[in-house]
Amino acid sequence: MNAFVEAISQQVSDVTDLSPGNVADLLETPPNPEMGDYAFPCFTLAKSLRKAPNAIAEELASQVMTGDHISQVKA
């Protein structure tokens, strides 16, 4: 697992109660490079968190910290 995946897995798992391995399994590479290097689909979490996917995405985006491996996070 590369450093970015480790960083995002740790931060997302804190919010979602998913294990870092599960988070890493859900990470995708967007079909269009302009959309970023990685995508985390929130549809799989909507039922268990009882929230709309876009609300989950906004919450995660506000809580994931940028730094050495993450330059920007967008919902």
PyMOL Python script that loads the backbone (N, CA, C, O; Angstrom):
from pymol import cmd

cmd.read_pdbstr("""\
ATOM      1  N   MET A   1       0.858  -1.168   0.000  1.00  0.00           N
ATOM      2  CA  MET A   1       0.000   0.000   0.000  1.00  0.00           C
ATOM      3  C   MET A   1       0.907   1.236   0.000  1.00  0.00           C
ATOM      4  O   MET A   1       1.814   1.349   0.825  1.00  0.00           O
ATOM      5  N   ASN A   2       0.655   2.150  -0.924  1.00  0.00           N
ATOM      6  CA  ASN A   2       1.511   3.337  -0.966  1.00  0.00           C
ATOM      7  C   ASN A   2       1.139   4.316   0.149  1.00  0.00           C
ATOM      8  O   ASN A   2       0.118   4.149   0.817  1.00  0.00           O
ATOM      9  N   ALA A   3       1.965   5.324   0.338  1.00  0.00           N
ATOM     10  CA  ALA A   3       1.785   6.259   1.448  1.00  0.00           C
ATOM     11  C   ALA A   3       0.460   6.999   1.371  1.00  0.00           C
ATOM     12  O   ALA A   3      -0.179   7.231   2.397  1.00  0.00           O
ATOM     13  N   PHE A   4       0.033   7.376   0.153  1.00  0.00           N
ATOM     14  CA  PHE A   4      -1.250   8.072   0.011  1.00  0.00           C
ATOM     15  C   PHE A   4      -2.388   7.176   0.467  1.00  0.00           C
ATOM     16  O   PHE A   4      -3.248   7.604   1.236  1.00  0.00           O
ATOM     17  N   VAL A   5      -2.398   5.951   0.003  1.00  0.00           N
ATOM     18  CA  VAL A   5      -3.471   5.025   0.359  1.00  0.00           C
ATOM     19  C   VAL A   5      -3.489   4.799   1.869  1.00  0.00           C
ATOM     20  O   VAL A   5      -4.559   4.721   2.472  1.00  0.00           O
ATOM     21  N   GLU A   6      -2.318   4.694   2.476  1.00  0.00           N
ATOM     22  CA  GLU A   6      -2.262   4.533   3.931  1.00  0.00           C
ATOM     23  C   GLU A   6      -2.845   5.755   4.642  1.00  0.00           C
ATOM     24  O   GLU A   6      -3.611   5.618   5.595  1.00  0.00           O
ATOM     25  N   ALA A   7      -2.478   6.949   4.173  1.00  0.00           N
ATOM     26  CA  ALA A   7      -2.965   8.174   4.808  1.00  0.00           C
ATOM     27  C   ALA A   7      -4.471   8.304   4.675  1.00  0.00           C
ATOM     28  O   ALA A   7      -5.156   8.577   5.660  1.00  0.00           O
ATOM     29  N   ILE A   8      -4.991   8.115   3.488  1.00  0.00           N
ATOM     30  CA  ILE A   8      -6.434   8.257   3.273  1.00  0.00           C
ATOM     31  C   ILE A   8      -7.191   7.151   3.998  1.00  0.00           C
ATOM     32  O   ILE A   8      -8.264   7.397   4.549  1.00  0.00           O
ATOM     33  N   SER A   9      -6.652   5.947   4.005  1.00  0.00           N
ATOM     34  CA  SER A   9      -7.315   4.839   4.700  1.00  0.00           C
ATOM     35  C   SER A   9      -7.446   5.119   6.178  1.00  0.00           C
ATOM     36  O   SER A   9      -8.497   4.874   6.769  1.00  0.00           O
ATOM     37  N   GLN A  10      -6.387   5.630   6.782  1.00  0.00           N
ATOM     38  CA  GLN A  10      -6.422   5.918   8.209  1.00  0.00           C
ATOM     39  C   GLN A  10      -7.459   6.983   8.519  1.00  0.00           C
ATOM     40  O   GLN A  10      -8.238   6.834   9.460  1.00  0.00           O
ATOM     41  N   GLN A  11      -7.478   8.050   7.742  1.00  0.00           N
ATOM     42  CA  GLN A  11      -8.398   9.150   8.023  1.00  0.00           C
ATOM     43  C   GLN A  11      -9.839   8.776   7.726  1.00  0.00           C
ATOM     44  O   GLN A  11     -10.734   9.120   8.498  1.00  0.00           O
ATOM     45  N   VAL A  12     -10.083   8.082   6.627  1.00  0.00           N
ATOM     46  CA  VAL A  12     -11.446   7.682   6.281  1.00  0.00           C
ATOM     47  C   VAL A  12     -11.958   6.625   7.248  1.00  0.00           C
ATOM     48  O   VAL A  12     -13.130   6.645   7.623  1.00  0.00           O
ATOM     49  N   SER A  13     -11.097   5.708   7.653  1.00  0.00           N
ATOM     50  CA  SER A  13     -11.548   4.665   8.579  1.00  0.00           C
ATOM     51  C   SER A  13     -11.922   5.250   9.929  1.00  0.00           C
ATOM     52  O   SER A  13     -12.778   4.694  10.617  1.00  0.00           O
ATOM     53  N   ASP A  14     -11.301   6.364  10.331  1.00  0.00           N
ATOM     54  CA  ASP A  14     -11.670   7.022  11.584  1.00  0.00           C
ATOM     55  C   ASP A  14     -13.105   7.543  11.523  1.00  0.00           C
ATOM     56  O   ASP A  14     -13.812   7.530  12.530  1.00  0.00           O
ATOM     57  N   VAL A  15     -13.534   7.999  10.356  1.00  0.00           N
ATOM     58  CA  VAL A  15     -14.866   8.570  10.180  1.00  0.00           C
ATOM     59  C   VAL A  15     -15.907   7.480   9.943  1.00  0.00           C
ATOM     60  O   VAL A  15     -17.046   7.608  10.394  1.00  0.00           O
ATOM     61  N   THR A  16     -15.536   6.423   9.251  1.00  0.00           N
ATOM     62  CA  THR A  16     -16.512   5.437   8.801  1.00  0.00           C
ATOM     63  C   THR A  16     -16.519   4.137   9.584  1.00  0.00           C
ATOM     64  O   THR A  16     -17.414   3.314   9.392  1.00  0.00           O
ATOM     65  N   ASP A  17     -15.556   3.930  10.452  1.00  0.00           N
ATOM     66  CA  ASP A  17     -15.404   2.675  11.188  1.00  0.00           C
ATOM     67  C   ASP A  17     -15.039   1.506  10.282  1.00  0.00           C
ATOM     68  O   ASP A  17     -15.169   0.351  10.689  1.00  0.00           O
ATOM     69  N   LEU A  18     -14.584   1.781   9.062  1.00  0.00           N
ATOM     70  CA  LEU A  18     -14.076   0.736   8.189  1.00  0.00           C
ATOM     71  C   LEU A  18     -12.612   0.506   8.518  1.00  0.00           C
ATOM     72  O   LEU A  18     -11.905   1.428   8.925  1.00  0.00           O
ATOM     73  N   SER A  19     -12.165  -0.717   8.342  1.00  0.00           N
ATOM     74  CA  SER A  19     -10.740  -0.983   8.541  1.00  0.00           C
ATOM     75  C   SER A  19      -9.952  -0.340   7.406  1.00  0.00           C
ATOM     76  O   SER A  19     -10.492  -0.149   6.316  1.00  0.00           O
ATOM     77  N   PRO A  20      -8.702  -0.006   7.639  1.00  0.00           N
ATOM     78  CA  PRO A  20      -7.898   0.569   6.562  1.00  0.00           C
ATOM     79  C   PRO A  20      -7.845  -0.318   5.317  1.00  0.00           C
ATOM     80  O   PRO A  20      -7.815   0.188   4.195  1.00  0.00           O
ATOM     81  N   GLY A  21      -7.834  -1.612   5.509  1.00  0.00           N
ATOM     82  CA  GLY A  21      -7.832  -2.524   4.365  1.00  0.00           C
ATOM     83  C   GLY A  21      -9.114  -2.416   3.556  1.00  0.00           C
ATOM     84  O   GLY A  21      -9.075  -2.448   2.326  1.00  0.00           O
ATOM     85  N   ASN A  22     -10.242  -2.290   4.228  1.00  0.00           N
ATOM     86  CA  ASN A  22     -11.523  -2.130   3.531  1.00  0.00           C
ATOM     87  C   ASN A  22     -11.578  -0.814   2.774  1.00  0.00           C
ATOM     88  O   ASN A  22     -12.084  -0.753   1.654  1.00  0.00           O
ATOM     89  N   VAL A  23     -11.057   0.236   3.392  1.00  0.00           N
ATOM     90  CA  VAL A  23     -11.029   1.537   2.728  1.00  0.00           C
ATOM     91  C   VAL A  23     -10.154   1.455   1.485  1.00  0.00           C
ATOM     92  O   VAL A  23     -10.535   1.942   0.421  1.00  0.00           O
ATOM     93  N   ALA A  24      -8.995   0.846   1.616  1.00  0.00           N
ATOM     94  CA  ALA A  24      -8.086   0.706   0.469  1.00  0.00           C
ATOM     95  C   ALA A  24      -8.743  -0.085  -0.646  1.00  0.00           C
ATOM     96  O   ALA A  24      -8.539   0.220  -1.821  1.00  0.00           O
ATOM     97  N   ASP A  25      -9.526  -1.092  -0.302  1.00  0.00           N
ATOM     98  CA  ASP A  25     -10.229  -1.887  -1.319  1.00  0.00           C
ATOM     99  C   ASP A  25     -11.272  -1.056  -2.060  1.00  0.00           C
ATOM    100  O   ASP A  25     -11.539  -1.311  -3.234  1.00  0.00           O
ATOM    101  N   LEU A  26     -11.862  -0.070  -1.395  1.00  0.00           N
ATOM    102  CA  LEU A  26     -12.892   0.760  -2.011  1.00  0.00           C
ATOM    103  C   LEU A  26     -12.324   1.882  -2.877  1.00  0.00           C
ATOM    104  O   LEU A  26     -13.012   2.379  -3.769  1.00  0.00           O
ATOM    105  N   LEU A  27     -11.087   2.284  -2.627  1.00  0.00           N
ATOM    106  CA  LEU A  27     -10.492   3.366  -3.414  1.00  0.00           C
ATOM    107  C   LEU A  27     -10.426   2.979  -4.885  1.00  0.00           C
ATOM    108  O   LEU A  27     -10.099   1.843  -5.229  1.00  0.00           O
ATOM    109  N   GLU A  28     -10.737   3.928  -5.736  1.00  0.00           N
ATOM    110  CA  GLU A  28     -10.738   3.701  -7.176  1.00  0.00           C
ATOM    111  C   GLU A  28      -9.877   4.745  -7.865  1.00  0.00           C
ATOM    112  O   GLU A  28      -9.576   5.793  -7.294  1.00  0.00           O
ATOM    113  N   THR A  29      -9.489   4.453  -9.083  1.00  0.00           N
ATOM    114  CA  THR A  29      -8.819   5.428  -9.934  1.00  0.00           C
ATOM    115  C   THR A  29      -9.871   5.981 -10.884  1.00  0.00           C
ATOM    116  O   THR A  29     -10.463   5.219 -11.649  1.00  0.00           O
ATOM    117  N   PRO A  30     -10.119   7.285 -10.854  1.00  0.00           N
ATOM    118  CA  PRO A  30     -11.141   7.868 -11.729  1.00  0.00           C
ATOM    119  C   PRO A  30     -10.799   7.653 -13.206  1.00  0.00           C
ATOM    120  O   PRO A  30      -9.625   7.617 -13.574  1.00  0.00           O
ATOM    121  N   PRO A  31     -11.824   7.512 -14.047  1.00  0.00           N
ATOM    122  CA  PRO A  31     -11.580   7.289 -15.479  1.00  0.00           C
ATOM    123  C   PRO A  31     -10.967   8.504 -16.170  1.00  0.00           C
ATOM    124  O   PRO A  31     -10.285   8.362 -17.185  1.00  0.00           O
ATOM    125  N   ASN A  32     -11.203   9.685 -15.630  1.00  0.00           N
ATOM    126  CA  ASN A  32     -10.685  10.918 -16.201  1.00  0.00           C
ATOM    127  C   ASN A  32      -9.614  11.478 -15.261  1.00  0.00           C
ATOM    128  O   ASN A  32      -9.922  11.785 -14.110  1.00  0.00           O
ATOM    129  N   PRO A  33      -8.361  11.619 -15.720  1.00  0.00           N
ATOM    130  CA  PRO A  33      -7.295  12.128 -14.845  1.00  0.00           C
ATOM    131  C   PRO A  33      -7.584  13.510 -14.258  1.00  0.00           C
ATOM    132  O   PRO A  33      -7.031  13.861 -13.216  1.00  0.00           O
ATOM    133  N   GLU A  34      -8.431  14.290 -14.901  1.00  0.00           N
ATOM    134  CA  GLU A  34      -8.780  15.610 -14.377  1.00  0.00           C
ATOM    135  C   GLU A  34      -9.593  15.513 -13.084  1.00  0.00           C
ATOM    136  O   GLU A  34      -9.715  16.493 -12.349  1.00  0.00           O
ATOM    137  N   MET A  35     -10.144  14.341 -12.812  1.00  0.00           N
ATOM    138  CA  MET A  35     -10.955  14.131 -11.615  1.00  0.00           C
ATOM    139  C   MET A  35     -10.100  13.777 -10.396  1.00  0.00           C
ATOM    140  O   MET A  35     -10.628  13.634  -9.293  1.00  0.00           O
ATOM    141  N   GLY A  36      -8.797  13.636 -10.581  1.00  0.00           N
ATOM    142  CA  GLY A  36      -7.900  13.334  -9.472  1.00  0.00           C
ATOM    143  C   GLY A  36      -7.227  11.992  -9.628  1.00  0.00           C
ATOM    144  O   GLY A  36      -7.452  11.272 -10.601  1.00  0.00           O
ATOM    145  N   ASP A  37      -6.397  11.666  -8.655  1.00  0.00           N
ATOM    146  CA  ASP A  37      -5.654  10.413  -8.680  1.00  0.00           C
ATOM    147  C   ASP A  37      -6.459   9.251  -8.096  1.00  0.00           C
ATOM    148  O   ASP A  37      -6.337   8.113  -8.549  1.00  0.00           O
ATOM    149  N   TYR A  38      -7.274   9.545  -7.098  1.00  0.00           N
ATOM    150  CA  TYR A  38      -8.073   8.515  -6.438  1.00  0.00           C
ATOM    151  C   TYR A  38      -9.488   9.024  -6.189  1.00  0.00           C
ATOM    152  O   TYR A  38      -9.724  10.229  -6.099  1.00  0.00           O
ATOM    153  N   ALA A  39     -10.410   8.096  -6.081  1.00  0.00           N
ATOM    154  CA  ALA A  39     -11.795   8.404  -5.734  1.00  0.00           C
ATOM    155  C   ALA A  39     -12.246   7.409  -4.672  1.00  0.00           C
ATOM    156  O   ALA A  39     -11.878   6.235  -4.702  1.00  0.00           O
ATOM    157  N   PHE A  40     -13.047   7.898  -3.739  1.00  0.00           N
ATOM    158  CA  PHE A  40     -13.621   7.032  -2.708  1.00  0.00           C
ATOM    159  C   PHE A  40     -15.127   7.072  -2.874  1.00  0.00           C
ATOM    160  O   PHE A  40     -15.757   8.069  -2.521  1.00  0.00           O
ATOM    161  N   PRO A  41     -15.723   6.003  -3.409  1.00  0.00           N
ATOM    162  CA  PRO A  41     -17.166   6.006  -3.628  1.00  0.00           C
ATOM    163  C   PRO A  41     -17.924   5.890  -2.303  1.00  0.00           C
ATOM    164  O   PRO A  41     -17.701   4.966  -1.522  1.00  0.00           O
ATOM    165  N   CYS A  42     -18.804   6.827  -2.073  1.00  0.00           N
ATOM    166  CA  CYS A  42     -19.555   6.869  -0.812  1.00  0.00           C
ATOM    167  C   CYS A  42     -20.890   6.135  -0.884  1.00  0.00           C
ATOM    168  O   CYS A  42     -21.589   6.017   0.122  1.00  0.00           O
ATOM    169  N   PHE A  43     -21.244   5.645  -2.061  1.00  0.00           N
ATOM    170  CA  PHE A  43     -22.511   4.934  -2.210  1.00  0.00           C
ATOM    171  C   PHE A  43     -22.561   3.698  -1.331  1.00  0.00           C
ATOM    172  O   PHE A  43     -23.619   3.352  -0.805  1.00  0.00           O
ATOM    173  N   THR A  44     -21.422   3.026  -1.166  1.00  0.00           N
ATOM    174  CA  THR A  44     -21.397   1.808  -0.360  1.00  0.00           C
ATOM    175  C   THR A  44     -21.617   2.089   1.119  1.00  0.00           C
ATOM    176  O   THR A  44     -21.994   1.192   1.872  1.00  0.00           O
ATOM    177  N   LEU A  45     -21.383   3.335   1.543  1.00  0.00           N
ATOM    178  CA  LEU A  45     -21.549   3.694   2.948  1.00  0.00           C
ATOM    179  C   LEU A  45     -22.919   4.282   3.267  1.00  0.00           C
ATOM    180  O   LEU A  45     -23.291   4.391   4.435  1.00  0.00           O
ATOM    181  N   ALA A  46     -23.664   4.657   2.244  1.00  0.00           N
ATOM    182  CA  ALA A  46     -24.922   5.374   2.448  1.00  0.00           C
ATOM    183  C   ALA A  46     -25.902   4.600   3.328  1.00  0.00           C
ATOM    184  O   ALA A  46     -26.527   5.180   4.216  1.00  0.00           O
ATOM    185  N   LYS A  47     -26.035   3.327   3.092  1.00  0.00           N
ATOM    186  CA  LYS A  47     -27.012   2.541   3.854  1.00  0.00           C
ATOM    187  C   LYS A  47     -26.575   2.377   5.315  1.00  0.00           C
ATOM    188  O   LYS A  47     -27.373   2.567   6.233  1.00  0.00           O
ATOM    189  N   SER A  48     -25.308   2.024   5.517  1.00  0.00           N
ATOM    190  CA  SER A  48     -24.860   1.781   6.894  1.00  0.00           C
ATOM    191  C   SER A  48     -24.796   3.067   7.717  1.00  0.00           C
ATOM    192  O   SER A  48     -25.054   3.036   8.921  1.00  0.00           O
ATOM    193  N   LEU A  49     -24.461   4.189   7.095  1.00  0.00           N
ATOM    194  CA  LEU A  49     -24.395   5.465   7.817  1.00  0.00           C
ATOM    195  C   LEU A  49     -25.720   6.215   7.811  1.00  0.00           C
ATOM    196  O   LEU A  49     -25.888   7.202   8.527  1.00  0.00           O
ATOM    197  N   ARG A  50     -26.662   5.738   6.996  1.00  0.00           N
ATOM    198  CA  ARG A  50     -27.984   6.359   6.869  1.00  0.00           C
ATOM    199  C   ARG A  50     -27.899   7.840   6.507  1.00  0.00           C
ATOM    200  O   ARG A  50     -28.555   8.700   7.095  1.00  0.00           O
ATOM    201  N   LYS A  51     -27.049   8.089   5.499  1.00  0.00           N
ATOM    202  CA  LYS A  51     -26.870   9.439   4.978  1.00  0.00           C
ATOM    203  C   LYS A  51     -26.783   9.354   3.459  1.00  0.00           C
ATOM    204  O   LYS A  51     -26.493   8.300   2.894  1.00  0.00           O
ATOM    205  N   ALA A  52     -27.041  10.484   2.816  1.00  0.00           N
ATOM    206  CA  ALA A  52     -26.893  10.555   1.367  1.00  0.00           C
ATOM    207  C   ALA A  52     -25.402  10.497   1.016  1.00  0.00           C
ATOM    208  O   ALA A  52     -24.576  11.036   1.752  1.00  0.00           O
ATOM    209  N   PRO A  53     -25.052   9.848  -0.098  1.00  0.00           N
ATOM    210  CA  PRO A  53     -23.639   9.759  -0.488  1.00  0.00           C
ATOM    211  C   PRO A  53     -22.950  11.119  -0.581  1.00  0.00           C
ATOM    212  O   PRO A  53     -21.793  11.253  -0.185  1.00  0.00           O
ATOM    213  N   ASN A  54     -23.649  12.125  -1.098  1.00  0.00           N
ATOM    214  CA  ASN A  54     -23.012  13.443  -1.202  1.00  0.00           C
ATOM    215  C   ASN A  54     -22.753  14.050   0.178  1.00  0.00           C
ATOM    216  O   ASN A  54     -21.764  14.761   0.352  1.00  0.00           O
ATOM    217  N   ALA A  55     -23.606  13.790   1.149  1.00  0.00           N
ATOM    218  CA  ALA A  55     -23.385  14.287   2.510  1.00  0.00           C
ATOM    219  C   ALA A  55     -22.177  13.581   3.143  1.00  0.00           C
ATOM    220  O   ALA A  55     -21.384  14.207   3.847  1.00  0.00           O
ATOM    221  N   ILE A  56     -22.048  12.295   2.891  1.00  0.00           N
ATOM    222  CA  ILE A  56     -20.891  11.544   3.386  1.00  0.00           C
ATOM    223  C   ILE A  56     -19.622  12.089   2.751  1.00  0.00           C
ATOM    224  O   ILE A  56     -18.621  12.296   3.437  1.00  0.00           O
ATOM    225  N   ALA A  57     -19.658  12.322   1.448  1.00  0.00           N
ATOM    226  CA  ALA A  57     -18.488  12.839   0.726  1.00  0.00           C
ATOM    227  C   ALA A  57     -18.065  14.192   1.279  1.00  0.00           C
ATOM    228  O   ALA A  57     -16.874  14.444   1.461  1.00  0.00           O
ATOM    229  N   GLU A  58     -19.032  15.062   1.545  1.00  0.00           N
ATOM    230  CA  GLU A  58     -18.709  16.381   2.092  1.00  0.00           C
ATOM    231  C   GLU A  58     -18.104  16.276   3.487  1.00  0.00           C
ATOM    232  O   GLU A  58     -17.163  16.997   3.819  1.00  0.00           O
ATOM    233  N   GLU A  59     -18.647  15.377   4.298  1.00  0.00           N
ATOM    234  CA  GLU A  59     -18.114  15.189   5.647  1.00  0.00           C
ATOM    235  C   GLU A  59     -16.682  14.653   5.590  1.00  0.00           C
ATOM    236  O   GLU A  59     -15.796  15.139   6.293  1.00  0.00           O
ATOM    237  N   LEU A  60     -16.473  13.655   4.750  1.00  0.00           N
ATOM    238  CA  LEU A  60     -15.128  13.094   4.618  1.00  0.00           C
ATOM    239  C   LEU A  60     -14.148  14.131   4.085  1.00  0.00           C
ATOM    240  O   LEU A  60     -13.027  14.243   4.581  1.00  0.00           O
ATOM    241  N   ALA A  61     -14.569  14.888   3.077  1.00  0.00           N
ATOM    242  CA  ALA A  61     -13.688  15.896   2.480  1.00  0.00           C
ATOM    243  C   ALA A  61     -13.285  16.951   3.507  1.00  0.00           C
ATOM    244  O   ALA A  61     -12.164  17.457   3.468  1.00  0.00           O
ATOM    245  N   SER A  62     -14.180  17.280   4.411  1.00  0.00           N
ATOM    246  CA  SER A  62     -13.857  18.296   5.415  1.00  0.00           C
ATOM    247  C   SER A  62     -12.944  17.752   6.507  1.00  0.00           C
ATOM    248  O   SER A  62     -12.285  18.526   7.200  1.00  0.00           O
ATOM    249  N   GLN A  63     -12.895  16.430   6.671  1.00  0.00           N
ATOM    250  CA  GLN A  63     -12.117  15.847   7.758  1.00  0.00           C
ATOM    251  C   GLN A  63     -10.783  15.255   7.324  1.00  0.00           C
ATOM    252  O   GLN A  63      -9.909  15.025   8.160  1.00  0.00           O
ATOM    253  N   VAL A  64     -10.615  15.008   6.032  1.00  0.00           N
ATOM    254  CA  VAL A  64      -9.347  14.456   5.554  1.00  0.00           C
ATOM    255  C   VAL A  64      -8.345  15.594   5.470  1.00  0.00           C
ATOM    256  O   VAL A  64      -8.599  16.620   4.838  1.00  0.00           O
ATOM    257  N   MET A  65      -7.229  15.402   6.101  1.00  0.00           N
ATOM    258  CA  MET A  65      -6.212  16.449   6.157  1.00  0.00           C
ATOM    259  C   MET A  65      -5.286  16.361   4.950  1.00  0.00           C
ATOM    260  O   MET A  65      -4.890  15.271   4.536  1.00  0.00           O
ATOM    261  N   THR A  66      -4.951  17.504   4.401  1.00  0.00           N
ATOM    262  CA  THR A  66      -3.987  17.560   3.306  1.00  0.00           C
ATOM    263  C   THR A  66      -2.589  17.684   3.921  1.00  0.00           C
ATOM    264  O   THR A  66      -2.433  18.065   5.081  1.00  0.00           O
ATOM    265  N   GLY A  67      -1.598  17.358   3.122  1.00  0.00           N
ATOM    266  CA  GLY A  67      -0.231  17.436   3.630  1.00  0.00           C
ATOM    267  C   GLY A  67       0.739  16.848   2.639  1.00  0.00           C
ATOM    268  O   GLY A  67       0.681  17.148   1.446  1.00  0.00           O
ATOM    269  N   ASP A  68       1.637  16.006   3.132  1.00  0.00           N
ATOM    270  CA  ASP A  68       2.694  15.432   2.294  1.00  0.00           C
ATOM    271  C   ASP A  68       2.163  14.613   1.136  1.00  0.00           C
ATOM    272  O   ASP A  68       2.679  14.723   0.023  1.00  0.00           O
ATOM    273  N   HIS A  69       1.158  13.804   1.361  1.00  0.00           N
ATOM    274  CA  HIS A  69       0.686  12.875   0.340  1.00  0.00           C
ATOM    275  C   HIS A  69      -0.636  13.264  -0.282  1.00  0.00           C
ATOM    276  O   HIS A  69      -1.001  12.746  -1.338  1.00  0.00           O
ATOM    277  N   ILE A  70      -1.358  14.168   0.355  1.00  0.00           N
ATOM    278  CA  ILE A  70      -2.665  14.591  -0.140  1.00  0.00           C
ATOM    279  C   ILE A  70      -2.629  16.099  -0.338  1.00  0.00           C
ATOM    280  O   ILE A  70      -2.457  16.851   0.622  1.00  0.00           O
ATOM    281  N   SER A  71      -2.791  16.545  -1.594  1.00  0.00           N
ATOM    282  CA  SER A  71      -2.721  17.981  -1.849  1.00  0.00           C
ATOM    283  C   SER A  71      -4.087  18.635  -1.834  1.00  0.00           C
ATOM    284  O   SER A  71      -4.202  19.821  -1.524  1.00  0.00           O
ATOM    285  N   GLN A  72      -5.144  17.867  -2.169  1.00  0.00           N
ATOM    286  CA  GLN A  72      -6.472  18.447  -2.235  1.00  0.00           C
ATOM    287  C   GLN A  72      -7.516  17.356  -2.082  1.00  0.00           C
ATOM    288  O   GLN A  72      -7.328  16.232  -2.549  1.00  0.00           O
ATOM    289  N   VAL A  73      -8.615  17.692  -1.427  1.00  0.00           N
ATOM    290  CA  VAL A  73      -9.732  16.754  -1.254  1.00  0.00           C
ATOM    291  C   VAL A  73     -11.002  17.482  -1.671  1.00  0.00           C
ATOM    292  O   VAL A  73     -11.270  18.590  -1.206  1.00  0.00           O
ATOM    293  N   LYS A  74     -11.782  16.859  -2.545  1.00  0.00           N
ATOM    294  CA  LYS A  74     -13.047  17.448  -2.995  1.00  0.00           C
ATOM    295  C   LYS A  74     -14.159  16.434  -2.848  1.00  0.00           C
ATOM    296  O   LYS A  74     -13.964  15.235  -3.051  1.00  0.00           O
ATOM    297  N   ALA A  75     -15.323  16.932  -2.494  1.00  0.00           N
ATOM    298  CA  ALA A  75     -16.506  16.067  -2.418  1.00  0.00           C
ATOM    299  C   ALA A  75     -17.081  15.919  -3.815  1.00  0.00           C
ATOM    300  O   ALA A  75     -18.085  15.231  -3.999  1.00  0.00           O
TER     301      ALA A  75
END
""", "prot")
cmd.dss("prot")
cmd.show_as("cartoon", "prot")
cmd.util.cbc("prot")
cmd.orient("prot")
